Amino acid sequence: MTDKQIHERHRRRLLPWHRAAVKLVSGLLADARAHAVKAVTESLKATPDGRASAAVVRRNPSFLAALARLDELWAAIGGPTVQSLAGLVQDCAEACYRDAIPFWRRGVPEEFLRKGELPTQAQAAYVRGLLWYNMPIRMAFAPALARARHDLAAAIGAAGSTVGDPTALRTWETQQRTRLIRYLGIALNDADQRADSQAMKDVIDPKYLTKEALHG
């Protein structure tokens, strides 16, 4: 295959996952912003001078609901725990792996193919658990979600003051959406590459694989 054909194969495979990532991130960030706006509005109404401090807003149940949406996003991306194999990136990895297996099987002579049906449940689970830069996906996304929480608190402080920026929360949503979608897109691309490489190894009978191929 030419480089262009290889690129197109991966592009078609990843397109629905990138669309799912945009929908996931956009939806939960919009929900978080809506809850944060409600928290500010309710706090302003309850404040005699019409200026709600950040501390007051952060105690509002709607602000806690906004933080919960961010926690949902984190779990949806990389699973509820670092040991979990659930999550959008893990789902993408398995789907790409399953898609890559027949492609690689067609390119390997019959006598070199691994016997039996592929993929096994164990192989699929292994691919779902492949690390990203030596970290589980959830751990890799921890700094990004921590920043989203920190920046939301800062935006709350600006939005809760009558002299603050009334667009602070909208700006927060836009910035976080752009940053998280870009980062998640990179994670999905890398998951596809790792899954494709693993599929190439798994279709070949292990006795024909070199040590470099097994651990590369």
N, C-alpha and C positions, 0 to 999 in steps of 0.2 A: 504493500500500500504506500501511496505517496504521503508526504507530511500533510497535505491538504485533506486527503481522505481520512487520515487518522484524526485530524482536528475535527472534521465534520462528524465522525463517529462519536467522539466524546461530547461534542456540542449537542447532538440530538439526544444523547443519553441523559445529559445533565439539565436540559432545558426545563422539564417539568419540575425538577427539584429546585432550580433557581426561582421559578414562579411560586412554588410553595413557600420558599424562604421569604420572598417579598410579601406574600399574603400574611404569613405568620408574624413577621416583625412589624409590619404596618398595622395589623389589626390590634395586637396587644399593646403597642406603644400608643395608639389612638385611644384605647380604653384607659391606659394609665394616665394620659393627659386629661381625659374627660373627668376622671376621678379627682385628679389634682386641682382642676378648675373648680369643681364642686367644693372641694375642701377649702379653697381660698374664698370662694363666694360665701359659704356658710360662716367662715371665720370672720370675714369682714362685717357681715350682718350682725354678728354677735359681739362685735367690738364697738364700744361707745364712740370712740373718735374716728371710726371708719378705717383704721389701719391695723391690720392683723400682723402680729410678729410671726416670724418663721416658726418659733417654738409653739405658738398657739395652733398654727396650721398643721404642724406635724402631729399634733395630738388628735386631730380630727379623724374620725373613722374613714372618711373618703380618701384621705392621704394614705392611710394604711392599706386601703384597697388598691391604690395606685401602685404601692410597693409590691403588693401581692401579684399584680399583673406582670411586673418585672420578674418576679420569682417564677411565674408560670412560663414566661418566655425562656428563661434560663433552662428550666426542666424540659421544655419542648425541644430546645436545641440539642442539649447534651444529656438528657436523662435526669431523674430526680436525685441520684447519688453518683459519686464517681465510679462506683462498682456497676452501675446499671448499664445494660446494653441497649436501652431505649433511647429515643431521641431522633430528631430529623436527620442529623448527620449520619447516625448509625443506620437508619432506614435507607438513606441514600447509598451508603457503602454496600449494604447487602444487595440492593436492587442492581447496582452497577456490577457487582460480582456475578450475580446470576445472569445478567445480560452478557457479560464478557466470556463466560464459560463456553457456550457454543461457538463463539467467534474463534477462540483459541483452539478448540477441538478440531475445527475444520482445517486448521493449518498444521496439525501434527500427524505424522504417519500413524496408522492404526497400531503398529507394533510398539509404539512408544507411549501410547495412551494409558492412563491409569484405568484400572478395571473398576466396574461398578457405576452406579448412578451418582451423578454430581448435580448440585452440591449436597453433602451430608449436612445434617443439623449441626454437627460439631464444626464443620468448616464455615458454615454461615455465621455461627456464633463467634468464631475466631475473627472473621472479617469485621463483624460489628464492634469487636473490642480492640481493633488495631489502634495504636496510639498516634496522636498527632503531635509531632515534635516532642516525643517522649512523655506525653501527657494524655490522660483521658479527655475527651472533648469537653465534658462539663468543667473540668479544672482549667482547661485552656481558655474557656469563655468567662471564667470568674472575674478577671480584671475588667473586662468590657462591661459586664453587668454591674460591677461595683461602681464603675465610673458613671453609668446611667443613673444609679441611685444617688450618688453624690451630686451630680449635675441637676437632678430633679430637685433635690433639697435646696440648691442654690437658686434655681428658677422660682421655687416656691417663695423664697425670701424676697425676690424682686417683685413677683406678682402680688404678694400680700401687702405691699406698700402702695399708697396712693401716689407716691412720687416715683415708684418703680416702673419698670418696662411692662406695659400691659400685654406685650406679645411674648414675654419670657417663656411661657410654657409652650406656645406654638413653636418658638425657636428651638427649645429643648427637644421637642418631638422630631422636628425636621433633622436636626443634627444627629440625634441618636439613630434615627432610621437610616440615614445615609451611611453612618459609620458601621452599624451592626449588619446591614445588608451586605456591605462590601466585605466585611470580615467573615460573615457566614458564607458568602460566595466563594471565598478562598478556601474555607474549610471543606465545602462540598467538592470543589475541584480536586483538592488533595485526596479526599476520601475516594473519589472516582479513580484517581491514579493508583492509590494503594490497592484498591479492590481489583483493578485490572491486572496489576502486577501479580497479585496473589492468585488470580484465576489462571494466569499463564503457567504458574508453577504447579497448581493443583491438577491440571489436566494431564500432566506428564507423570508417568510412572516414576516414583521416587528413586528407583535404582539408576535412572538415567540422568538424574539431576546432580550437578556438581555441588560441592559445599558452598561455593560462592552464590550459586543460584538459590540454594535453600535458605541462606541467611542474608541475601542481598536485599 
